[in-house]
Amino acid sequence: MPLDRPANMNTESTHLGIADLDHARTVLGCTVVSVGAGAVFNALPVILATMARSLGFGETEVGWLGSAELAGMLLGSCTTAWAMRFVSTRILASLGVSLLLAATMTTFIVTTIGPACLLRALSGFGCGMSYSVAVAVLTRSSAPVRNVGILNAAGVIVGALELAGIPLLTEKWGFQAALVTVLALVALAVLALPWIPVLVPEQRNAGKAGPNRSSEPPLRQLGLLALFAVTLFQTGPGVSWSYAESVAHEAGMPAVTVSLAFASASLVAATACLFAWRASTKFGQQAPLLLAMALCAAVMLAWVVPLRDSVDYVIRVTLGGTTWALVTLFQQTSLGAIDRTGRAAALVPAAQGLGQALGPLGGAALLSLGFGQQHMLAGFVVPLSVSLLLCAWAHRKLTGMTPGLGQVSA
């Protein structure tokens, strides 16, 4: 049985115009589309900083631009989850990539903050749509951990290259160089759109009655609980990455240490995503998910111990980034196991983005109360632990409802 999926779960009609979801062409197409979708988001800090310098925006305006991008992504993911009931996946992915392409091209001629925020929101909306489609498609394959792991690993690697390369390009050629880099990645996504399979929505009047329908309400409730747990968990990684550089500066670490830590985290996280499917083959999805969540919580708690040296900092950041990447991967595929339509998996980016946005806000609140930065980070072990308990309870509940859940696959 594929990847912890219940044997009696009702599914959408997936036999109409669908290529094999495990075909290399499908995995490559979804991966390239997701990389193009994340072209702006993966390098958002350096792109916004360069944009601000080029157009004369201040720190407040940068905050508005970042919020507009993230809000657009959240809305795009939610819209995709809703629209998948009526529109094919290829059309949704094409619309998302088209919006992203149009927003990026129009940014060349923008000079004021109002239109710039509007374009960032449009860009985020397109990113949320196309990325959510790519993830939703691969979670419906017979080896979702392997396939989504490839997608996430590619995103981590390309994002690291963007963060390293865009500052060098913009230093020589200005903000336009960043836009050209984004356009190149989006253009690759456009070329990959024909490789997105056409998953056709189920007939509106089909399947309204039958033996499988009785399990849907509790499954939907578990899906909502799982999405809440995702949001709760992502507050920890969100705040840790937001303050990682500041913590290093406070501890007197040189800038090269921060760069080395981020590079190490990207490399190890990408490798871990590529090999995560081996763990799922032997243990299923849920055990590796819960273990990765526990390890990530332990890393957060370890921030209560003062940093000793640069090696200590690099190890903490690397472990935090790696466990974060693994939890994100298993969260995406676990929601695909609960909801075979793929709509719940399409909401995972929205839930993750919401948590990552709330985390820094919570961190700022704790700092205003007098907490030190490292103690503030350690305090986020609380939401991570609650999320872990919710996931463990949901897994036990789902296992009781569907005995086939314990079977494993890649």
N, C-alpha and C positions, 0 to 999 in steps of 0.2 A: 504494500500500500504506500502511495507517495506521501512522504513527509508528514507524519502525524495527522493526516486528514481523516475525519470521521467517515466511516464507510457509508453511513446513511444520509450524508449531507446532500441537500438539494443543490443543484448547480444550474448555471445558465447554459443555454444551448451553445456549445463551443465547436460544433461540427460544421457550421455553416461558413465556408470560405476561410478556414483557418489553416495556416501552415503548422508544421510540427513545432510546438513551443520549445522543444529542446534542441531544435536545429541550430547549428552554429550561426547561420545567417540571422535567425531571430535574436539570439543572445547578443551578437555583434551589433545588430540594428538598435536594440534597446539600449545597449551600452553607449553607443555613439550619440544617440539622441539624448540620453541622460547627461553625458559630458557636455554637449552643446547647451542643454538646458541650464546646467550649473556654471556656465562660463562666467557669468557675472557674479553669482553668489559665492563661488569658490574663491574669488579674488576681491570680494566686496570691500574689505578695508583699504587695500591699496588703490582700487579703482575710485572709490569715493574721495580718498585723500588727494589723489591726482586731479580729479574733477574739481574739487574745491579750490585747489591752487590755480588751476587753469581759468576758472570762471570767477574767482574772487569771493567764494563762499567762506563763511566762518564755521566754527565748530557747531553752532546751533543748526545751521543749514545742513551740515553733514548728518546730524542726527535725524533731521526730517527726511533726507534722502534714504538713509538706511531703513528707517521705519516704513517708508513708502514701499521699498523693495520687499521687505519681509511681510508687510500686510498684503501685498499683491500675491506673494507666494502662498500665503495661508488661504486667501480667497480662491486662488487657482486650484489648489488641491481639493478644497471643499466642492468647488464647482465640478471638477472632474468626477469625484465620487458620485455626485448626483447625476451628472450627464451620462455616465456609463450605462444607465438603465435604458437610454434612448438612442445613443449615438455610438458608432463603432470606434474602437480604440485608435485606428489609424487616422480617422478624421479628427479626433480630439488631439492626438499628438501633432498633426499637421497644423491645426489651429494654434496650438501653444507655441510651436516653433515659429510660425508666421508672425505672431504677436511679438515674440522676442526679437526676431529679425527686424521688424518695422521699428520697434522702440529703439534698438541699438543704432540703426541708420539715422533716425531722426535726431538722436542725441548729438550728432555732428553739428547741428545748426542751432542748438539751444543755448541761450545766454542768461536766462533768468530762472529764479528758483521755482516759481510756480509750474511752468511747463516741465522743468527738470524732474520735479516730484511726480508729476503725472506720468512721465515716461518711465520713471523707476517703478511705479506701481504697475504699469502695463508690462514692463519687462519681468517683474516678479510674478505677475499673473501667468504669463506665458511659460515661465520657468516651472511654476507649480503644476500647471497642466501637463506639460510634456514629461517632466520627471515622474509625476504620479502615474501616468500611463505606462511608462517604461517599467516601473517597479511592479505595478499591478499585473502586467502581462507576464513577467517572469515568475511572480509568486504563484501563478497558475500552471507552471510547467511541472514536470514530474521530478525535477531536481532543483527546487527553488533556492536552497541554500547555496549550492554551487553557482547557479546562474546569477542570483542577486549579489553574491560575493564578488563575482567578476565585475559586475556593474559598479559596486561600491569601491572596489580596489582601483578601478580605472579612474573614478572620480577623485579619489584621494591623491593619486599620482599626478593627474593633470592639474589639480588644484595646487599641489605643492610647486609644480613647475611654473604655474601662473604667478604665484606669490613671489617666487624667486626671480622670474624673468620680466614681469611687467614693470617693476621699478626701474630696471636697467633700460628698458625700451623707452619708457616715458621720460627718463632723464635726458635721453638723446633726441627724441622726436616729439615729445609732448604728449598730452592727453589723447590725441588722435591715435597714437600707437596702441594704447590700451583698447580703444574701440575696434581697431583693425584686428587685434588678437581675438577679441570676443567674436567679431564677425566671422573670422576664419573657423572657429569652433562651431558656431551656429550654422555656417555653410555646410560643414561636414554632417551636421544633424539633418539638414534638409536632404542631402544626398542619401541618408540612411532611412528616410521615412518609408520608402517602398518595402523595407525589410521589417517594418512593424506589422505584425499579423492583424488581420481584420477579425476581431472578436465581435460577433454580432450579438446585440442584446436579445434576451429571451423574449418570446411573444408575450404581450401584455396579458393575454387571457389564458396563457398556458400555465399549468402547474398550480392553479389556485386550490386544487383539492388533491389529496393523496396522502400516503403514509408518511412522506418525508416532511410535510409542512408543519406538523405538530411540534417539531423541535426548533423551528426558526425563532420564535420569540425569546426563549432563553439564550439561544446562540447570539441573537442581536444584543441582548443585555450583557453577555460576556464580552462581546466585541466592544461595546461602549466602555465597559470597565477596563478592558485592555488598553483602549486609547487613552483613558484617563491616567492609567499607570505609565504609559509612554510619556505623556506630558509631564507627569510628576518626576519621572526619572531624569528626563532631559534637562531639568533645571540645574542639576549638579554639573554635568559636562559643560553646559552653557556658561555657567559662572566661572568654572575653572579655566576655560580657554579665554574668557574675557579678561581675567585678572592674572593669567600666567606670566605675562611679561612684566606687569607691575610688581608681582611678588618677587621676581628675580631682581628687579631694580632695587627694591627695598632691602633685599638681602646682599646687595653689592655685587651681584653677578655681572660679568661683562656681557655685552651685546652678542658676542660670538657664541656664548653659552646658550642663549635663547634660540638663536638660529639653529644650532646643533640639536637642541632638544626638539624643536618643531620638525626638523628634517628626519630625526630618528623616529619620532612618533609617526610621521607619514609613511616612512618605509616599513616599519614593523606592522603598522595597522593594515596597510595594503597587503602585505604578505599573509597576515592572519586572516583577512577576508578571503583570500584565495584558497586557503587550506581549511577554512571552517567547515566545509562540506564533509570533510573526513570525520570530524567529530559528530556531525549529525547522522552520518551513515551508521556509526556505532551506537550512539546514545540517543538519537532523535533530536528534536529541536529544543524541547523544554529544558532538559537537564543542562545543556551548554548555555542556554539563555540565563537560567537562574545562577549558574556558576559565574558567568561573566558579570552579571549584575552585582553579585556578592563581592567579586574582586574589585569592581569599580568603586563600590561603597567603601571597601577597605582602603583603597588608594585615597579617596576623599578624606577619610578619617585620619590617614597618616599625615595630612597637612598640619595637624595639631602639634606634631613634633618639629622643632626648628630645623631649618635646612643646615646641613653640615658643610657642603661644598658643591661645586659645579656638577660633579658626578651624581650626587644625590638628586639634584634638580633634574638632570637629564633623565634619570631612571624614573622619577615620579611622573614627569610629563609624558614619557614614552609609554609607561604602563597605563596611565590615565587615558591617553589617546587610543591605545590599542583596545582596551576593554570597552571604551566608548564605541569604537567602530564595530566590535563584535556584538554588543548589545543592540546597536542600531540595525545590524543585519538580521539578527534573530527576531527582533521586534517586527520587522517588515514581513518576514516569511511566516511568523506565527499568526499574524492577522490574516494572512492568506489561507492558513489552515482552518481558521474559524469561519471565514466567509469566502467560499469558493468563487463568488462572482467577481472578486478582485476589488470591490468598492471599498471594503474596510482597509485593504492594503494601500489604496489610493489616498486614504485619509492619514496614513502614518506620517508622511512628510509634514502635514499641517500640524499634527499633534506634537511632533518633534520640534518644529519651528516655534510653536507656542511655548513649549517648555524652555527652549534655549533663549527665548526673549524674556521670559519671566525670571529666569535664573539671575541674570545680572541686576535686574530690578530688586530682587530679594537680597542680593549681595550688597547693593548700595544701601539698602535699608539697615542691614546689620552693621555696616561700617559707620553709619550715622549714629548708631546706638553705642559706639565706642569699641566694637570688636576690632581686633587686628586682622589683617588680610588673611593670614594663614588660619587663624581660628574661625574666621568667617567661612572659609572654604570647607573646613572640617565640619562645620555646622550643617552643611548640606548632606551629610550622611543620613540625616533624619528623613527627608523626602525620598532619598534613594532606598532606604530600608523599608519605608511604607510601600513604595512601588514594588519592591521585591516580594513582600508579603502578599500584596494584591495579585501579583502574577502567579505565585505559588498556589494561592487559593483558587484562582481562575483555572489553572491547569488541573488541579484536583477535581474541580467541579466538572470541567469538560471531559476529563477521563471517565468520570462516573456516568456522564450522559452518553458517551460514545466509547465503548470498550476498545474499538480499533485504534484509538489515539496512541496507544503505547507502541505501536509498530514504528519502525524507523526507516529512514531513507536518506538519500543525499539531498 
